[in-house]
């Protein structure tokens, strides 16, 4: 009932009234908030939206969060501080969480926030004792950017002792190597852990390599390659 001409004074109550009709109002004297019944729940009038968020938001109002897009191609027109889940290896579930930094002066503005390494582990192979570098495995074509990569080698010398090296390289660049590992006949050894920085142009790959010298026949090994970005674009 209006108690002053041109004004409406809704019921002032400590608790919500029972069996409300759609559009019914009441003023909660406990938290000093005007509520209306929307057909499903009492919603605070003038306090913002409520219920599930949609569009570019997820969660529920009044405190939704921004939904982060994902895909295998970087957004064409990003804005500063935009985040993106980049599926670098969808088959194996490898996704990089990136954040766009418009203040970076070069084109690689997507900074790495988190996520697992891109891991490539081929099956065991028989080594060649020809004192030459051999490529083991390469990444898929990468976006342009700066990367950190490392390789770990596990192998077994079936006969006389020898020496192995492990390395990584980006397309067309020199191989960055680790220290040598001295092998003992009949024993397995794991070494490497070499870390190297690489700057790639769009479409280049990063590969792992091995080099063996004076290794008897029967030796076999496996080289795992790990890659994470610093920033890409």
C-alpha positions as CSV (number, residue, x, y, z in Angstrom):
1,X,0.0,0.0,0.0
2,X,1.4,3.4,-0.8
3,X,1.7,5.5,2.4
4,X,2.7,8.6,0.5
5,X,1.3,9.7,-2.8
6,X,3.6,8.6,-5.6
7,X,5.6,6.3,-3.4
8,X,5.5,2.6,-2.8
9,X,6.4,1.0,0.6
10,X,6.8,-2.8,0.2
11,X,6.3,-5.0,3.3
12,X,9.3,-4.7,5.6
13,X,10.1,-8.2,7.0
14,X,12.9,-10.1,8.7
15,X,12.3,-13.2,6.6
16,X,10.9,-13.8,3.1
17,X,7.1,-14.2,2.9
18,X,5.8,-17.7,2.0
19,X,4.0,-18.6,-1.2
20,X,5.0,-15.5,-3.2
21,X,3.7,-14.5,-6.6
22,X,5.9,-13.5,-9.5
23,X,6.9,-9.9,-9.1
24,X,6.1,-9.7,-5.4
25,X,8.4,-7.4,-3.4
26,X,9.5,-7.2,0.2
27,X,12.2,-5.3,2.0
28,X,14.5,-7.5,4.2
29,X,15.2,-5.6,7.4
30,X,18.0,-7.9,8.3
31,X,20.3,-7.0,5.4
32,X,18.5,-3.8,4.2
33,X,17.9,-5.2,0.8
34,X,14.8,-5.0,-1.5
35,X,13.9,-8.4,-3.0
36,X,11.6,-9.5,-5.7
37,X,10.3,-13.0,-6.5
38,X,11.3,-14.0,-10.1
39,X,9.3,-17.1,-10.2
40,X,12.1,-19.3,-8.9
41,X,13.9,-17.5,-6.2
42,X,14.1,-14.2,-4.3
43,X,16.5,-11.9,-6.1
44,X,18.0,-8.8,-4.8
45,X,16.8,-5.7,-6.6
46,X,19.5,-3.3,-7.7
47,X,22.3,-5.6,-6.6
48,X,23.3,-7.0,-10.0
49,X,22.5,-10.1,-11.9
50,X,22.1,-13.6,-10.3
51,X,22.0,-17.1,-11.6
52,X,24.3,-19.0,-14.1
53,X,26.6,-16.9,-16.3
54,X,26.8,-17.4,-20.1
55,X,28.7,-16.1,-23.1
56,X,32.3,-15.3,-22.3
57,X,31.6,-15.9,-18.6
58,X,31.3,-19.0,-16.5
59,X,30.1,-19.8,-13.0
60,X,27.3,-17.9,-11.4
61,X,26.4,-14.2,-10.7
62,X,27.2,-12.1,-8.8
63,X,30.8,-13.5,-9.1
64,X,31.3,-15.2,-12.5
65,X,34.7,-15.7,-14.0
66,X,35.9,-15.2,-17.5
67,X,35.7,-18.4,-19.6
68,X,39.1,-19.1,-21.2
69,X,38.9,-20.1,-24.8
70,X,41.0,-23.0,-26.1
71,X,42.1,-24.3,-29.5
72,X,44.9,-25.3,-31.8
73,X,45.3,-21.8,-33.3
74,X,46.1,-18.6,-31.4
75,X,43.4,-15.9,-31.5
76,X,43.8,-13.5,-34.4
77,X,42.9,-10.3,-32.5
78,X,43.8,-10.7,-28.8
79,X,43.6,-8.0,-26.2
80,X,46.0,-7.3,-23.4
81,X,45.8,-9.9,-20.5
82,X,43.6,-12.2,-22.5
83,X,44.2,-15.8,-21.6
84,X,44.1,-18.9,-23.9
85,X,44.5,-22.6,-23.6
86,X,46.6,-23.7,-26.6
87,X,46.3,-27.4,-27.4
88,X,49.8,-28.1,-28.7
89,X,49.3,-31.8,-28.7
90,X,45.5,-32.6,-28.5
91,X,46.1,-36.4,-29.0
92,X,48.1,-36.7,-25.8
93,X,46.2,-34.0,-23.9
94,X,49.1,-31.5,-23.8
95,X,47.7,-27.9,-23.3
96,X,49.7,-24.7,-22.6
97,X,48.0,-21.9,-20.6
98,X,49.0,-18.6,-22.2
99,X,48.4,-14.9,-21.4
100,X,48.7,-12.1,-23.9
101,X,51.0,-9.2,-23.0
102,X,50.6,-6.3,-25.3
103,X,53.6,-4.5,-23.8
104,X,56.1,-7.0,-25.3
105,X,57.9,-5.2,-28.1
106,X,58.3,-8.2,-30.5
107,X,55.6,-10.4,-32.0
108,X,55.8,-13.2,-29.5
109,X,53.4,-11.7,-27.0
110,X,51.7,-14.9,-25.6
111,X,53.5,-15.6,-22.3
112,X,53.5,-19.1,-20.9
113,X,51.5,-19.3,-17.6
114,X,51.5,-23.0,-17.0
115,X,51.0,-26.5,-18.4
116,X,53.0,-29.7,-19.0
117,X,55.9,-30.1,-21.3
118,X,55.5,-31.3,-24.9
119,X,57.0,-34.7,-24.5
120,X,58.3,-36.9,-27.3
121,X,59.6,-40.3,-26.5
122,X,60.3,-42.7,-29.4
123,X,60.8,-46.4,-29.0
124,X,64.2,-47.9,-28.3
125,X,66.7,-47.9,-31.2
126,X,70.0,-49.6,-31.9
127,X,72.8,-47.1,-31.7
128,X,75.4,-46.6,-34.4
129,X,79.1,-46.2,-33.4
130,X,80.0,-44.0,-36.3
131,X,80.9,-40.9,-34.4
132,X,78.2,-38.9,-36.1
133,X,75.0,-37.1,-35.0
134,X,71.7,-38.9,-35.6
135,X,68.3,-37.3,-35.4
136,X,65.9,-39.2,-33.2
137,X,62.5,-37.4,-33.1
138,X,61.1,-33.9,-34.0
139,X,58.3,-31.9,-32.6
140,X,55.3,-30.9,-34.7
141,X,55.6,-27.6,-36.4
142,X,55.7,-24.9,-33.7
143,X,54.4,-21.4,-33.5
144,X,57.0,-18.7,-33.7
145,X,58.5,-17.9,-30.3
146,X,61.0,-18.7,-27.6
147,X,61.3,-22.2,-26.2
148,X,63.2,-24.1,-23.5
149,X,64.0,-27.6,-24.5
150,X,65.9,-30.5,-23.0
151,X,66.6,-34.1,-23.8
152,X,67.3,-37.2,-21.6
153,X,68.9,-40.4,-22.9
154,X,68.7,-43.8,-21.4
155,X,70.7,-46.6,-22.9
156,X,72.5,-49.9,-22.5
157,X,76.0,-50.9,-23.8
158,X,75.9,-54.6,-24.7
159,X,79.6,-55.1,-24.9
160,X,82.7,-52.9,-24.7
161,X,82.4,-49.5,-22.9
162,X,81.9,-46.4,-25.0
163,X,80.8,-42.8,-24.9
164,X,77.4,-41.3,-25.8
165,X,76.3,-37.7,-26.2
166,X,72.7,-36.3,-26.4
167,X,71.7,-33.1,-28.1
168,X,68.8,-30.9,-29.2
169,X,68.5,-28.5,-32.1
170,X,65.9,-26.3,-33.8
171,X,65.4,-26.6,-37.6
172,X,68.6,-25.4,-39.4
173,X,70.5,-24.6,-36.2
174,X,73.5,-26.2,-34.6
175,X,73.1,-29.0,-32.1
176,X,73.4,-28.1,-28.4
177,X,74.9,-31.0,-26.6
178,X,75.2,-32.3,-23.0
179,X,78.3,-33.7,-21.4
180,X,79.4,-37.2,-22.4
181,X,78.2,-40.3,-20.6
182,X,80.7,-43.2,-20.1
183,X,79.0,-46.5,-20.6
184,X,79.7,-49.7,-18.7
185,X,79.2,-53.0,-20.4
186,X,75.8,-54.6,-19.6
187,X,74.6,-51.6,-17.5
188,X,71.8,-49.1,-18.2
189,X,72.6,-45.5,-17.8
190,X,70.4,-42.4,-17.9
191,X,72.0,-39.0,-18.6
192,X,71.4,-35.7,-20.4
193,X,69.0,-33.3,-18.9
194,X,70.4,-30.7,-21.3
195,X,68.5,-27.4,-21.3
196,X,68.7,-25.1,-24.2
197,X,66.9,-22.0,-25.4
198,X,65.6,-21.9,-28.9
199,X,63.9,-19.1,-30.9
200,X,61.7,-20.5,-33.6
201,X,60.0,-19.0,-36.6
202,X,56.5,-20.3,-37.4
203,X,56.6,-23.8,-38.7
204,X,60.0,-24.8,-37.4
205,X,60.6,-27.9,-35.3
206,X,62.8,-28.9,-32.4
207,X,64.6,-32.3,-32.6
208,X,66.6,-34.6,-30.3
209,X,69.9,-36.2,-31.4
210,X,72.4,-38.7,-30.2
211,X,76.1,-39.3,-31.0
212,X,78.0,-42.5,-30.1
213,X,81.6,-43.4,-30.2
214,X,83.3,-46.7,-29.7
215,X,80.1,-48.5,-28.7
216,X,80.0,-52.2,-29.5
217,X,77.2,-53.8,-31.4
218,X,74.1,-54.6,-29.4
219,X,73.8,-51.2,-27.7
220,X,70.4,-49.7,-27.6
221,X,69.0,-46.4,-26.3
222,X,66.0,-44.1,-26.0
223,X,66.1,-40.3,-26.1
224,X,63.1,-38.3,-24.6
225,X,62.6,-34.7,-25.8
226,X,60.8,-32.1,-23.6
227,X,59.7,-28.6,-24.8
228,X,57.9,-25.8,-23.1
229,X,57.5,-22.2,-24.4
230,X,58.6,-19.0,-22.8
231,X,56.4,-17.0,-25.0
232,X,55.0,-17.5,-28.5
233,X,53.0,-15.5,-31.1
